[in-house]
Each structure stands twice: as structure tokens, then as C-alpha cells.
């Protein structure tokens, strides 16, 4: 019979009765075998490695050029979050002060001047990314020389229902139908005031960006509930933000607010621009006058662009941004999201924007800068805009795709592209050349015509004095009937030229351009007649030289006019009326002089040859 195992109670009793070893005082004292296995040296080493690694990663992360932003962080956000959520997260990171920075100084080749401000580079951020002015300084830290917040509406509004933003990744594009979501004027103004050293001090002798070489722009929109024809929302925006912005952008081109693009028509646009310019001038001070810029759509016809050019010139607008998103869907689109409703931006927008840019550039004088926006993701893209007549460029969609280092990459690439243009060639050189070649070449200005008319009057006055004071000498010179006939012919030509000039001014009232070729031909023909007369009237060469010089000056004036913009139609009419009065008096004077010449001729034919 096998032995029985002790029960659990017996086993427990035996366990309790087992002797417990006692710890001597020696074992409690510090010895060669401490009770803890920790090592201070090893712990310190781990801490040092951790701190150094964290510091290096922080330096790497805070550099906007780091590859982690373009190839890791941005794609992860784009594919793990919907478009609007990733957008908002990016804004909050930049707002927190923990966003990356562009540590590199801009190359001298990139300097550009806009309205008297010297900017460090020609690359800005378009409106739409920071709608409520939450991350202004974080965006400037990325290297943009122009940060545009908004669009901002007077009253808060939620915008269109979600989802309302869609990536077209395969097309490097985006479609949005935001519909101006905005926290309203009061909220955005509070943030602008909070940036100032004193919340009660508006911008005076410093840029509103609070950074040298940079500009802060506020894009103004209107509430969805406002009447289409009303300009009150824009006037309110100018009044609210004028003292705290370097540039105010009047946005009449978003396709996501019903009826908004209708404000681009001539009559409504004139009314709008007149109102906002008046308000801007009313709030301006000697040290701060914000520039007023119009933002238009890329979908306008050539005739519509011509109308906009006239409105911009006649109302004194400081510049134009071309362009907002397009409602077109180019056949090249392949992404499934191309069917979404809204405005398309990104690479497919570039051809449309460039076409509109070149058209508008041809109808505006070089003194009005154009800002290109649409499909700019490389330095080559930026240079293409400069060669099309843009003084400055803006990014938006490529910033979302390429991450916080997009601005620096475009600037670095642009420097390399400029090097290909020739030694010492900078952005400003390219812009100046293209703007001169592509800008509107207006007719001779009325002011110049008045000055030349006055000079002509003086010359003919001296000629008249010489003829009347020395009739005998005139008779001696005009010994032949052919010479007298030629003199009358010259006088007739001069009168005809004056009348033709008057007619050109009258045409100016109908906004027609003077035909430069006709004016040159008239000048050439008159010069030939004067040359013939000069041969006959050798003793009066001084006067002939004066008149001949006048013809040369007239030709020079015409050539000069090709490189200058025309005056506004309003000025043309006002100055034209004054010129017409002066030319009428001059024509009467010339007619009387022609009669005098004829009378002198009849008198000289009666004088015997020996009397000469």
C-alpha cells in the first residue's frame, strides 16, 4: 500500500514552521554586493544620449528643409486624415510656435520691390490657408515674404456643409467649396491687435507684418447673406483692417459664394472699387496707406479682362492678383475626385492663369503690378510667371502637398533658374524686361500734346514776327511764285496736322487710341515739305531749324509714348477739352498767317526787281 501524500493543510503547516534566516547587521550594511542593480554611470549615459538625440531631432524637425516634413509628416497627415482636418492641424501646429522655420537667408537675386517696399523674395502665401489669422508669424517663419490671411467676412459664418475639400493627388491638385468660413471681422481684428507691441497702436512707420522685407495682406470677402450688388461688406473690411494691414485684397472671384463673381462685371466693379478706394483714402495717414489689390478669376473672357483693366486704371487700384480657383475641369484630370463641385487649384490651373495674366498685362501700364497665383510648385514655375509679366507670385496647393519646406525649395530652385538667365541677372531684371515688353503701350498723353502744341505756337509766333517786321526781306526771299506756293502748302500742312491732333483727342473721349503710324507719317511728310522750303528760304534757316526740330521732337514723343501707359480716360477728356480750346486758337492764328503770306506775296510781285 503506497504512502499517502500529506494534505494541503499539513504542507502549509510545515511551510510555516520552516526556519526563517536572520539578516545580520553586516548584510544590511553597504558591501560589494548592493541590494539594487542600478548603475549611476549607466543612467547618466542613457540620459545624455536621450537629451542629445532629442536635441538633434528638434534641430532637424525645426528646419523646414528637412526631408521628414516632405516625405514623412505631410504624407502621413494627408493619408490618415481627411483634407480639412489635416489642414486645421497644420494651422494649429504653426500657431503654437512649435512649427519648423526657414533658417536660410534669401539670395540677393530674389529681392523685389512692390509699391516702394523692398521684399527679400518674390514668393508669398495665398489666402485660404490661414483664414482667421491664427498662424501669421508661424507662416512668416517658413520664409514667405507675403502672408495673406482670409478671406474674412464681416459676420461669422460656417461656410458650406462638409465635406468641402478634396485632394486630387494624381493631378497635384485640389478642389474646395469652402464658401468663406470665417470667424468674422471682430475675431480676426483681435488677433492682429494682439500681435502689436501695444494693442491700441495701429501700424504707422513699420510694415504690418512687423518684419522687414515682408508684407501682411488681409483678403476681404462678403457674407453669403449679403445682397450681391452691395459693397458694404468690402467697405467695412477696409475700415476694419486698413490700419493693420500692408495690403487689402478685394476678393470678387471665389466660385463658392453665389453671385460673387458677378461683381467682376464693369458697372458693379466700378461701383465697388470706387467705394473701397474712397474708404481706404479716408483712413490713410501720411505714414500708412494700405495698398488695395483686386483678386480675379481665371475663367474670364478677353473682353471681360479688358473691362477689368479699364476699371483698375480709372479707379486707381494698386495691383491685381491672378488668379483664384477655376470652375473648369481640364481633360488632363485623372483623379476620381475631379467630379466634385468647387474651385480647382494646383498644377492644372497654371495654363489658365498664365493666359489671363498675359492678357491683362497687355492692357495695363507697367506701373500696376500683377501677382501670379496658380500651379506654382517649382522655381521654374515662378520664373515662367515673371516672364509672363508678374511682379510677384503666390503659392497655395503645392504648400499643402510639399509641406513646410515648399517655400524654401521654390526659392532655391528659382536662384538656380536665374543663374541660367545670365551673370548678375536677378528676379527684378527679369520682371522689368517682361513688364516693359508686355505691358500696354498707350498713345501720346494729352499733357505731352499740350506741351508740344505750346512749343509749336511759340515757333510760329516767332516766324510771324520775322515776316511782318521785314516785309522787304520776305519779298526778296519769296521772289518766285513757287516759293510762295510752297510756303502756303507748309502752312496748310501744319494746320492740317493740328486739326488731325484735335481729332485724335476727340477720339480719346471714346477710349480710342491715337493711330501712331498716322502721326508718324504726317510728321515725315511735313518734314519733307520743310526740307524743300529750307532750300528756298536759305536766309530763314533759323526758323526752319526750329520747325524741323519740332517735327523731330514730335517723332520722339511718339516713340516715347510706345513705352509709356496712357492716362486715364477721365484725365484724357478733361485735358483734351483744354487742348482743343488751345488748338482752335492756334488754327485761327495759322489761318490768319496764311492770308498774310498771300497778301505779302501779292505785294512783292508789284515791287520792281531793282527794289530788291
C-alpha positions as CSV (number, residue, x, y, z in Angstrom):
1,X,0.0,0.0,0.0
2,X,1.5,3.2,-1.1
3,X,2.3,6.1,1.3
4,X,-0.2,8.8,1.4
5,X,0.7,12.3,0.3
6,X,0.4,14.9,3.1
7,X,-2.7,17.1,2.7
8,X,-2.6,20.7,1.8
9,X,-3.1,21.8,5.4
10,X,-0.2,19.7,6.6
11,X,2.0,21.1,3.9
12,X,1.1,24.6,4.8
13,X,1.9,23.9,8.5
14,X,5.3,22.6,7.5
15,X,5.9,25.7,5.4
16,X,5.1,27.9,8.3
17,X,7.4,26.0,10.6
18,X,10.4,26.3,8.3
19,X,13.2,28.3,9.9
20,X,13.5,32.0,8.7
21,X,17.0,33.2,8.1
22,X,18.1,36.2,10.1
23,X,19.7,39.2,8.5
24,X,22.8,40.3,10.3
25,X,23.9,43.9,10.6
26,X,26.7,43.1,8.2
27,X,24.3,42.1,5.5
28,X,22.4,45.4,5.9
29,X,25.5,47.4,5.6
30,X,27.0,48.7,2.3
31,X,29.1,46.0,0.8
32,X,30.5,44.8,-2.5
33,X,27.0,43.5,-3.5
34,X,24.4,46.3,-3.1
35,X,20.8,45.3,-2.9
36,X,20.0,47.4,-6.1
37,X,21.3,46.6,-9.5
38,X,21.2,50.3,-10.8
39,X,24.4,52.0,-12.0
40,X,24.7,55.8,-11.8
41,X,27.2,56.0,-14.7
42,X,24.9,54.0,-17.0
43,X,21.9,56.0,-16.0
44,X,23.7,59.3,-16.7
45,X,24.9,57.9,-20.1
46,X,21.3,57.0,-21.0
47,X,20.1,60.4,-20.0
48,X,22.8,62.1,-22.0
49,X,22.1,60.1,-25.2
50,X,18.4,60.8,-24.8
51,X,18.9,64.5,-24.4
52,X,21.4,64.7,-27.3
53,X,19.1,62.7,-29.5
54,X,16.1,64.8,-28.6
55,X,18.1,68.0,-29.3
56,X,19.3,66.8,-32.6
57,X,15.8,65.7,-33.6
58,X,14.4,69.0,-32.5
59,X,17.0,70.8,-34.7
60,X,16.2,68.5,-37.6
61,X,12.4,68.9,-37.1
62,X,12.6,72.7,-36.7
63,X,14.4,73.1,-40.0
64,X,11.7,73.4,-42.7
65,X,14.1,72.0,-45.3
66,X,14.3,68.6,-43.5
67,X,13.1,65.7,-45.6
68,X,11.0,64.3,-42.8
69,X,8.4,67.1,-43.4
70,X,8.0,66.4,-47.1
71,X,8.3,62.6,-47.2
72,X,7.0,61.5,-43.8
73,X,4.9,64.0,-41.8
74,X,3.0,65.6,-44.7
75,X,2.1,62.3,-46.4
76,X,1.1,60.7,-43.1
77,X,-1.3,63.6,-42.3
78,X,-2.7,63.6,-45.8
79,X,-3.4,59.8,-45.9
80,X,-4.5,59.3,-42.3
81,X,-6.8,62.4,-42.0
82,X,-9.4,64.0,-44.2
83,X,-8.2,67.1,-46.1
84,X,-9.9,69.7,-43.9
85,X,-8.8,68.0,-40.6
86,X,-5.1,67.9,-41.7
87,X,-5.4,71.5,-42.8
88,X,-6.6,72.6,-39.4
89,X,-3.9,70.5,-37.6
90,X,-1.2,72.2,-39.7
91,X,-2.5,75.6,-38.8
92,X,-2.6,74.8,-35.1
93,X,1.0,73.5,-35.1
94,X,2.2,76.7,-36.8
95,X,0.1,78.7,-34.4
96,X,1.7,77.0,-31.3
97,X,5.2,78.3,-32.0
98,X,6.4,74.7,-32.4
99,X,6.4,74.8,-36.2
100,X,9.5,74.5,-38.3
101,X,11.4,77.5,-39.6
102,X,13.4,78.5,-42.7
103,X,16.9,79.1,-41.3
104,X,18.4,80.3,-44.5
105,X,18.8,83.9,-45.7
106,X,17.4,84.8,-49.1
107,X,19.8,85.3,-52.0
108,X,20.3,88.8,-53.3
109,X,18.9,87.7,-56.7
110,X,15.5,87.3,-55.2
111,X,15.0,90.8,-54.0
112,X,11.9,92.6,-55.4
113,X,10.2,95.9,-54.8
114,X,6.5,96.3,-54.5
115,X,4.9,99.7,-54.0
116,X,8.1,101.1,-52.5
117,X,8.6,98.1,-50.2
118,X,11.8,96.0,-50.7
119,X,10.9,92.4,-50.1
120,X,13.5,89.7,-49.5
121,X,12.0,87.3,-52.1
122,X,9.1,87.2,-54.6
123,X,7.2,84.2,-53.0
124,X,4.1,84.7,-50.9
125,X,1.3,82.5,-49.4
126,X,-2.1,83.0,-51.0
127,X,-5.3,83.5,-49.0
128,X,-7.2,80.4,-47.9
129,X,-4.6,78.6,-45.7
130,X,-4.9,80.8,-42.6
131,X,-8.5,82.0,-42.9
132,X,-8.7,83.6,-39.5
133,X,-5.2,85.0,-38.9
134,X,-4.2,82.3,-36.3
135,X,-0.7,81.4,-37.6
136,X,0.7,84.6,-39.1
137,X,4.1,84.5,-37.5
138,X,4.5,80.8,-37.9
139,X,3.9,81.3,-41.7
140,X,6.4,84.1,-41.9
141,X,8.9,81.8,-40.2
142,X,8.7,79.5,-43.2
143,X,10.2,82.1,-45.5
144,X,7.2,83.7,-47.2
145,X,7.7,87.4,-47.8
146,X,3.9,87.9,-48.1
147,X,1.3,86.2,-45.9
148,X,-2.3,86.7,-46.9
149,X,-5.0,85.8,-44.3
150,X,-8.6,85.3,-45.1
151,X,-11.0,85.6,-46.7
152,X,-12.6,87.4,-43.8
153,X,-16.3,88.3,-43.7
154,X,-17.9,90.9,-41.5
155,X,-20.1,88.5,-39.6
156,X,-19.1,85.0,-38.6
157,X,-20.3,82.3,-40.9
158,X,-19.7,78.5,-41.1
159,X,-19.3,78.2,-44.9
160,X,-20.7,75.3,-46.9
161,X,-21.5,71.8,-45.5
162,X,-18.7,69.3,-45.1
163,X,-17.0,67.5,-46.8
164,X,-15.9,70.5,-48.8
165,X,-12.2,69.9,-49.6
166,X,-10.9,67.1,-51.8
167,X,-7.3,66.1,-52.8
168,X,-6.7,65.2,-56.4
169,X,-3.3,63.6,-55.6
170,X,-2.6,62.1,-59.0
171,X,-3.1,65.6,-60.6
172,X,-1.3,67.5,-57.9
173,X,-4.5,69.5,-57.5
174,X,-7.3,70.2,-55.0
175,X,-11.0,71.1,-55.2
176,X,-12.6,73.1,-52.5
177,X,-16.1,74.5,-51.9
178,X,-15.4,76.1,-48.5
179,X,-17.8,79.1,-49.1
180,X,-15.9,81.6,-47.0
181,X,-16.0,80.0,-43.5
182,X,-14.9,82.9,-41.2
183,X,-14.8,83.8,-37.6
184,X,-15.7,87.4,-38.6
185,X,-14.0,90.8,-38.5
186,X,-14.0,91.2,-34.7
187,X,-12.2,87.9,-34.0
188,X,-9.6,88.4,-36.7
189,X,-9.0,92.0,-35.7
190,X,-8.4,91.0,-32.1
191,X,-5.6,88.7,-33.2
192,X,-4.0,91.4,-35.3
193,X,-4.1,93.8,-32.3
194,X,-2.6,91.1,-30.1
195,X,0.5,91.0,-32.3
196,X,1.2,94.7,-31.8
197,X,3.5,95.9,-29.1
198,X,0.5,97.8,-27.8
199,X,-3.0,96.7,-28.6
200,X,-4.1,100.3,-29.1
201,X,-1.4,101.2,-31.5
202,X,-2.1,100.8,-35.2
203,X,0.6,100.3,-37.8
204,X,2.4,103.6,-38.6
205,X,6.1,103.7,-39.6
206,X,6.6,99.9,-39.8
207,X,5.1,97.2,-42.0
208,X,2.0,95.5,-40.6
209,X,3.9,92.2,-40.9
210,X,6.2,93.6,-38.1
211,X,9.1,92.2,-40.2
212,X,11.4,94.0,-42.5
213,X,11.2,92.7,-46.1
214,X,7.7,91.3,-45.6
215,X,4.1,92.3,-46.2
216,X,0.9,91.2,-44.4
217,X,-2.3,91.1,-46.5
218,X,-5.9,90.7,-45.5
219,X,-8.3,89.2,-48.0
220,X,-11.8,90.6,-47.8
221,X,-14.9,88.6,-48.6
222,X,-18.6,89.2,-48.2
223,X,-21.2,87.3,-46.2
224,X,-23.4,84.8,-48.1
225,X,-26.5,86.6,-46.8
226,X,-25.5,90.0,-48.2
227,X,-27.1,91.3,-51.4
228,X,-24.9,90.7,-54.5
229,X,-24.8,94.3,-55.5
230,X,-23.9,95.5,-52.0
231,X,-20.4,96.8,-51.4
232,X,-20.9,97.4,-47.7
233,X,-19.1,94.2,-46.6
234,X,-16.0,95.3,-48.5
235,X,-16.1,98.9,-47.3
236,X,-16.5,97.5,-43.8
237,X,-13.4,95.3,-44.3
238,X,-11.3,98.3,-45.5
239,X,-12.4,100.3,-42.5
240,X,-11.7,97.5,-40.0
241,X,-8.4,96.3,-41.2
242,X,-6.9,99.2,-43.1
243,X,-4.7,100.4,-40.3
244,X,-3.4,96.9,-39.5
245,X,-2.6,95.6,-43.0
246,X,0.0,96.4,-45.6
247,X,-2.3,95.2,-48.4
248,X,-6.1,94.8,-48.6
249,X,-7.3,92.3,-51.2
250,X,-10.8,92.6,-52.6
251,X,-11.9,89.1,-53.4
252,X,-14.7,89.0,-56.1
253,X,-13.6,85.7,-57.6
254,X,-14.5,82.8,-55.4
255,X,-16.8,80.4,-57.2
256,X,-18.2,79.1,-53.9
257,X,-20.3,82.1,-52.9
258,X,-23.4,82.6,-55.1
259,X,-23.3,85.7,-57.2
260,X,-19.9,86.8,-56.1
261,X,-18.2,86.6,-59.5
262,X,-20.9,88.9,-60.8
263,X,-19.1,91.7,-59.2
264,X,-16.4,91.4,-61.8
265,X,-18.7,92.9,-64.4
266,X,-17.8,96.5,-65.4
267,X,-20.6,98.5,-63.8
268,X,-20.7,96.6,-60.5
269,X,-16.9,96.5,-60.3
270,X,-16.6,100.3,-60.9
271,X,-19.1,100.9,-58.1
272,X,-17.2,98.5,-55.8
273,X,-13.8,99.9,-56.5
274,X,-14.9,103.5,-56.2
275,X,-16.4,102.7,-52.7
276,X,-13.4,100.8,-51.3
277,X,-10.8,103.3,-52.7
278,X,-12.7,106.2,-51.1
279,X,-12.8,104.4,-47.7
280,X,-9.1,103.4,-48.0
281,X,-8.1,107.0,-48.7
282,X,-10.3,108.3,-45.8
283,X,-8.5,106.1,-43.2
284,X,-5.0,106.5,-44.6
285,X,-2.3,108.6,-42.8
286,X,0.9,110.2,-44.1
287,X,2.8,107.2,-42.7
288,X,0.4,104.4,-43.6
289,X,-1.7,103.9,-46.7
290,X,-2.5,100.2,-47.4
291,X,-2.4,99.1,-51.0
292,X,-5.6,98.0,-52.5
293,X,-5.5,94.9,-54.7
294,X,-8.2,93.1,-56.8
295,X,-8.3,89.3,-57.0
296,X,-9.9,88.0,-60.1
297,X,-10.9,84.6,-61.6
298,X,-9.0,82.7,-64.4
299,X,-12.2,82.0,-66.3
300,X,-12.8,85.5,-67.7
301,X,-13.0,86.2,-71.4
302,X,-10.6,88.6,-73.1
303,X,-13.3,91.3,-73.3
304,X,-14.1,90.9,-69.6
305,X,-10.4,91.2,-68.8
306,X,-10.2,94.4,-70.9
307,X,-13.2,95.8,-68.9
308,X,-11.4,94.9,-65.6
309,X,-8.2,96.6,-66.9
310,X,-10.2,99.8,-67.5
311,X,-11.8,99.7,-64.1
312,X,-8.4,99.1,-62.4
313,X,-6.9,102.1,-64.2
314,X,-9.7,104.5,-63.9
315,X,-10.3,103.8,-60.1
316,X,-6.6,103.8,-59.1
317,X,-6.3,100.2,-57.9
318,X,-2.8,99.4,-56.9
319,X,-2.5,95.9,-58.3
320,X,-4.2,92.7,-59.4
321,X,-3.9,89.0,-58.2
322,X,-4.4,86.5,-61.0
323,X,-6.0,84.2,-60.1
324,X,-8.4,82.4,-57.8
325,X,-9.6,78.8,-58.4
326,X,-11.2,77.8,-61.7
327,X,-14.6,76.1,-62.3
328,X,-13.2,74.5,-65.4
329,X,-12.1,70.8,-65.5
330,X,-9.2,70.3,-67.9
331,X,-9.3,67.0,-69.8
332,X,-6.0,66.0,-68.3
333,X,-7.6,65.4,-64.8
334,X,-7.4,61.7,-63.9
335,X,-8.2,61.6,-60.2
336,X,-11.7,60.3,-59.2
337,X,-12.3,63.4,-57.2
338,X,-12.4,65.5,-60.3
339,X,-16.2,65.2,-60.3
340,X,-16.5,67.2,-57.1
341,X,-18.1,70.6,-57.2
342,X,-16.0,73.6,-56.3
343,X,-12.9,75.6,-57.4
344,X,-9.9,73.7,-58.8
345,X,-6.4,74.7,-57.8
346,X,-2.9,73.3,-58.3
347,X,-0.9,72.3,-61.3
348,X,-3.8,72.2,-63.8
349,X,-4.7,75.8,-63.0
350,X,-1.3,77.2,-64.3
351,X,-2.1,77.4,-68.1
352,X,-5.4,79.2,-67.5
353,X,-3.8,81.7,-65.1
354,X,-0.9,82.4,-67.4
355,X,-3.2,83.1,-70.3
356,X,-5.3,85.6,-68.2
357,X,-2.1,87.1,-66.8
358,X,-0.7,87.9,-70.3
359,X,-4.0,89.3,-71.5
360,X,-4.4,91.6,-68.5
361,X,-0.7,92.6,-68.7
362,X,-1.2,93.8,-72.2
363,X,-4.0,96.2,-71.1
364,X,-2.4,97.7,-68.0
365,X,0.6,100.1,-67.7
366,X,3.8,98.8,-66.2
367,X,3.2,100.9,-63.1
368,X,0.4,98.5,-61.9
369,X,2.0,95.2,-60.7
370,X,0.4,91.9,-61.3
371,X,0.7,89.0,-58.8
372,X,0.6,85.5,-60.2
373,X,-1.1,82.6,-58.3
374,X,-1.9,79.2,-59.7
375,X,0.1,75.9,-60.1
376,X,3.4,77.2,-58.8
377,X,5.4,74.4,-57.2
378,X,8.9,74.9,-58.6
379,X,11.4,77.7,-59.3
380,X,10.8,77.2,-63.0
381,X,7.1,77.8,-62.5
382,X,7.8,81.1,-60.7
383,X,10.2,82.3,-63.4
384,X,7.6,81.4,-66.1
385,X,5.2,83.8,-64.3
386,X,7.8,86.5,-64.2
387,X,8.4,86.2,-67.9
388,X,4.6,86.5,-68.4
389,X,4.6,89.8,-66.7
390,X,4.0,89.0,-63.0
391,X,6.0,91.0,-60.4
392,X,5.3,88.6,-57.6
393,X,4.0,85.0,-57.1
394,X,1.9,83.2,-54.5
395,X,1.7,79.5,-53.5
396,X,-1.2,77.5,-52.0
397,X,-1.9,74.0,-53.2
398,X,1.8,73.0,-53.5
399,X,2.3,74.2,-50.0
400,X,-0.2,71.6,-48.8
401,X,1.3,68.8,-50.9
402,X,5.0,69.5,-50.3
403,X,4.9,70.7,-46.7
404,X,6.5,73.4,-44.7
405,X,9.7,73.4,-46.8
406,X,7.9,74.2,-50.1
407,X,8.7,77.9,-50.0
408,X,12.5,77.4,-49.4
409,X,12.7,74.8,-52.2
410,X,11.0,77.1,-54.7
411,X,13.3,80.0,-53.7
412,X,16.5,77.8,-54.0
413,X,15.3,76.5,-57.4
414,X,14.5,80.0,-58.5
415,X,18.0,81.1,-57.8
416,X,19.4,78.3,-60.0
417,X,16.9,79.3,-62.8
418,X,18.0,82.9,-62.6
419,X,21.7,81.9,-63.0
420,X,20.7,80.4,-66.4
421,X,19.4,83.8,-67.5
422,X,22.9,85.3,-67.4
423,X,25.5,86.6,-65.0
424,X,24.2,89.0,-62.4
425,X,20.5,88.6,-63.6
426,X,18.0,88.8,-60.7
427,X,14.3,88.5,-60.3
428,X,13.8,92.2,-60.7
429,X,15.7,92.2,-64.0
430,X,13.5,89.5,-65.5
431,X,10.3,91.2,-64.3
432,X,11.4,94.7,-65.6
433,X,12.2,93.3,-69.0
434,X,9.0,91.3,-69.4
435,X,6.8,94.0,-68.0
436,X,8.3,96.6,-70.4
437,X,7.8,94.2,-73.4
438,X,4.3,93.0,-72.5
439,X,2.6,96.0,-70.9
440,X,0.1,98.3,-72.5
441,X,1.7,100.9,-74.9
442,X,-0.7,103.8,-74.8
443,X,-1.0,106.7,-77.2
444,X,0.7,110.0,-76.7
445,X,-0.5,111.6,-73.5
446,X,-2.6,114.7,-73.7
447,X,-0.2,116.5,-71.4
448,X,2.6,115.9,-73.8
449,X,0.5,117.1,-76.7
450,X,-0.3,120.3,-74.9
451,X,3.3,121.0,-74.3
452,X,4.3,120.3,-77.9
453,X,1.4,122.5,-79.1
454,X,2.6,125.3,-76.9
455,X,6.1,125.0,-78.4
456,X,4.7,124.9,-81.9
457,X,2.7,128.1,-81.2
458,X,5.9,129.8,-80.0
459,X,7.8,128.8,-83.1
460,X,5.1,130.0,-85.4
461,X,4.8,133.2,-83.4
462,X,8.5,134.0,-83.9
463,X,8.1,133.1,-87.6
464,X,5.2,135.5,-87.9
465,X,7.1,138.3,-86.2
466,X,10.0,137.9,-88.6
467,X,7.8,138.0,-91.6
468,X,5.8,141.1,-90.7
469,X,8.7,143.1,-89.4
470,X,10.8,142.6,-92.5
471,X,8.5,142.5,-95.5
472,X,11.2,143.6,-97.8
473,X,13.3,140.7,-96.8
474,X,10.4,138.3,-97.2
475,X,9.8,139.7,-100.6
476,X,13.4,139.1,-101.5
477,X,13.2,135.6,-100.3
478,X,9.9,134.8,-101.9
479,X,10.9,136.0,-105.3
480,X,9.3,133.1,-107.1
481,X,5.7,132.1,-107.1
482,X,6.8,128.5,-106.5
483,X,8.3,129.5,-103.1
484,X,5.2,131.3,-102.0
485,X,3.0,128.3,-103.0
486,X,5.3,126.0,-101.1
487,X,5.1,128.3,-98.1
488,X,1.3,128.2,-98.2
489,X,1.5,124.4,-98.6
490,X,3.6,124.1,-95.5
491,X,1.2,126.3,-93.5
492,X,-1.7,124.2,-94.7
493,X,0.1,121.1,-93.6
494,X,0.8,122.5,-90.2
495,X,-2.9,123.5,-89.8
496,X,-3.9,120.1,-91.0
497,X,-1.7,118.4,-88.5
498,X,-3.1,120.5,-85.7
499,X,-6.6,119.6,-86.8
500,X,-5.8,115.9,-87.0
501,X,-4.3,116.1,-83.5
502,X,-7.5,117.7,-82.3
503,X,-9.5,114.8,-83.9
504,X,-7.3,112.3,-82.1
505,X,-8.1,113.9,-78.8
506,X,-11.8,113.8,-79.7
507,X,-11.4,110.1,-80.3
508,X,-9.9,109.8,-76.9
509,X,-13.3,110.6,-75.4
510,X,-14.5,107.3,-76.9
511,X,-11.5,105.5,-75.5
512,X,-9.9,105.0,-78.9
513,X,-6.1,105.1,-79.2
514,X,-4.4,107.6,-81.5
515,X,-3.0,105.9,-84.6
516,X,0.7,106.2,-84.0
517,X,1.6,105.3,-87.6
518,X,-0.6,108.1,-89.0
519,X,1.0,110.6,-86.7
520,X,4.5,109.4,-87.8
521,X,3.6,109.6,-91.5
522,X,2.2,113.1,-91.0
523,X,5.4,114.2,-89.3
524,X,7.5,112.6,-92.1
525,X,5.5,114.4,-94.8
526,X,5.7,117.7,-93.1
527,X,9.4,117.3,-92.6
528,X,9.9,116.7,-96.4
529,X,8.0,119.9,-97.1
530,X,10.0,121.8,-94.6
531,X,13.2,120.5,-96.2
532,X,12.1,121.8,-99.6
533,X,11.2,125.1,-98.1
534,X,14.5,125.3,-96.3
535,X,16.3,125.1,-99.7
536,X,14.2,128.0,-101.0
537,X,14.4,130.1,-97.8
538,X,18.1,129.9,-97.0
539,X,18.1,133.2,-95.2
540,X,15.4,132.0,-92.8
541,X,17.3,128.8,-91.9
542,X,17.0,129.5,-88.2
543,X,13.2,129.3,-88.2
544,X,13.3,126.3,-90.4
545,X,15.6,124.6,-88.0
546,X,13.2,125.3,-85.2
547,X,10.2,123.9,-87.0
548,X,12.3,120.9,-88.2
549,X,13.4,120.3,-84.7
550,X,9.8,120.3,-83.6
551,X,9.0,117.6,-86.1
552,X,11.8,115.5,-84.7
553,X,10.6,116.1,-81.2
554,X,7.1,115.0,-82.3
555,X,8.5,111.8,-83.7
556,X,10.5,111.3,-80.5
557,X,7.3,111.9,-78.5
558,X,5.5,109.2,-80.5
559,X,8.3,106.7,-79.9
560,X,8.4,107.5,-76.2
561,X,4.6,107.0,-76.0
562,X,5.1,103.4,-77.0
563,X,6.9,102.7,-73.8
564,X,4.5,104.6,-71.5
565,X,1.0,104.0,-70.3
566,X,-1.9,106.1,-71.3
567,X,-3.6,108.5,-68.9
568,X,-7.0,107.5,-67.6
569,X,-10.0,108.2,-69.8
570,X,-11.3,110.8,-67.3
571,X,-8.0,112.7,-67.5
572,X,-7.9,112.4,-71.2
573,X,-11.3,114.0,-71.5
574,X,-10.5,116.8,-69.1
575,X,-7.1,117.6,-70.6
576,X,-8.5,117.0,-74.1
577,X,-11.1,119.8,-73.7
578,X,-8.3,122.2,-72.7
579,X,-6.1,121.2,-75.6
580,X,-8.9,121.5,-78.1
581,X,-9.5,125.1,-77.0
582,X,-5.8,125.9,-77.4
583,X,-5.6,124.2,-80.8
584,X,-8.7,126.0,-82.0
585,X,-7.0,129.3,-81.2
586,X,-3.8,128.1,-82.9
587,X,-5.7,127.0,-86.0
588,X,-7.3,130.5,-86.3
589,X,-3.9,132.1,-85.9
590,X,-2.4,129.9,-88.7
591,X,-5.3,130.7,-91.0
592,X,-4.7,134.4,-90.5
593,X,-1.0,133.9,-91.1
594,X,-1.8,132.0,-94.4
595,X,-3.8,135.1,-95.5
596,X,-0.9,137.3,-94.5
597,X,1.5,135.3,-96.6
598,X,-0.7,135.6,-99.6
599,X,-1.1,139.3,-99.1
600,X,2.7,139.7,-98.8
601,X,3.2,137.7,-102.0
602,X,0.8,139.9,-103.9
603,X,2.6,143.0,-102.6
604,X,6.1,141.6,-103.5
605,X,5.0,140.8,-107.1
606,X,4.3,144.5,-107.5
607,X,7.8,145.6,-106.4
608,X,10.3,146.2,-109.3
609,X,13.3,143.8,-109.3
610,X,15.7,146.7,-108.7
611,X,13.9,147.5,-105.4
612,X,15.1,144.2,-104.0
